[in-house]
């Protein structure tokens, strides 16, 4: 029986009964996962595996899980190794790090194993945000047992200027060869972005309430904070994005969203992937920043309605109009 883990119940704003647990990976890493149950008293249509982005943690998706719960879905999510309250991998815990990008698949497999043991309702579906979209795409290519997938600002490429891209490859690769891969990537800071930057001009959301919601969580529990990535992480991420771009699209129904003011991931890579994915659809959010699920109620409402309809259709659930 997995042991209960700390969870910021009040700060998460999740559905009733939300909890966190400790699980272990096959290589001995202790991870924290979150389970947000479907709303009490309503029909249950399945379970969402929510793969968060770099620097993120399970409480950040409490409001999203509440919306999914109201739509009839359980949500399970995770603090990836090296972030949240899961095992950090460097002496300087502020630096985001991974040894090889495929280690995240070990984390995903541990999450899936717990969901299977807990007998969470099927069909299962995937939501992947940013780095979680990269991890999720690889999991789909590894035949993740889900009926459909949705992505928001997926990291299928990292936004780097053409002038700086060769240097990013060279420096990130060379640093690991000389034992410096643990150093923080140039141009990033050890401090948490959401904790140290102000709302004005931020690259995450246009909604002040959602910005304050995220900020309050990491200030209440500073151990959730994470700064910039290590040079090793950067090189591993660049290699993984390149490898995925050369592979054919997996055979799953896919829906993706990206803000028109996206400034963190490579939008051209997203467009190219969706263009080569039969039946996939890309929705652009006018003026949206990187975290479209952290926008205001109108935008979030639209996105969640479309995601729920997408999951319902893939899972054989009658449309909401038919059920009304």
GIKA-V641628 format. One line per field, one symbol per residue. ss: DSSP state (h for helix, s for strand, l for the rest). phi: phi as a letter, one per 40 degrees, with the letter a starting at -180 (. if undefined). burial: I if it has 16 or more other ideal C-beta (glycine too) atoms within 10 Angstrom, else O. A space follows every 10 residues. Layout:
ss=???
phi=???
burial=???
//
This chain:
ss=lllsllllhh hhllllllss ssssllllls ssssssllll lllllsssss sllllllhhh hhhhhhhhhh llsssssssl llllllllll lllllsllll llhhhhhhhh hhhhhhhlll lllssssssl hhhhhhhhhh hllllllsss sslllllsll lhhhhhhhhh hhhhhhhlll lllsllllll llhhhhllll lllllllhhh hhhhhhhhhh lhhhllllss hhhhhhhhhh hhhhhlllll llsssssssl llllslhhhh hhhhhlllll ssssslllll lhhhllhhhh hhhhhhhhhh hhhhlllllh hhhl
phi=.dccbcacdc ccgccdgcab bcbbcccgcc bbbbbbcccc gbcbbibbcb ccccgcaccc bccccccccc cgbcbbaacd dgafccdcbb dcccccaacb ccdccccccc ccccccccfc cbccbbbbbf dccccccccc ccgdcbcaab bbfcccabcb cdccddcccc cccccccbgb cccccdgbbc cccccbbccc gccbacbccc cccccccccc bdcccacccc ccddcccccc ccccccbccc cbcbbbbacc bcbbbccccc ccccccbdgc bbbccdgccc bccbccdccc cccccccccc cdcccgcdcc cccc
burial=OOOOIOIIOO IIIIIOOIOI IOIOIOOOII IIIIIIIIIO OOOOIIIIII IIIIIIIIII IIIIIIIIIO IIIIIIIIII IIIIIIIIII OOIOIIIIIO IOIIIIIIOI IIOIIOOOOI OOIIIIIIII IIIIIIIIII OOOIOIIIII IIIIIIIIOI OOOOOOOIIO IIIOIIOOOO IIOIIOOOOO OIIIIOIOOO OOOIIIIOOI IOIIIOIIOO IOOIIIIIII IIIIIIIIOI IOOIOOOOII OIIIIIIIIO OIOIIIIOII OOIIOOIOOI OIIIIOOIII IIIIIOOOII OOIIOOIIII IIOIIOIOOO OOOO
//
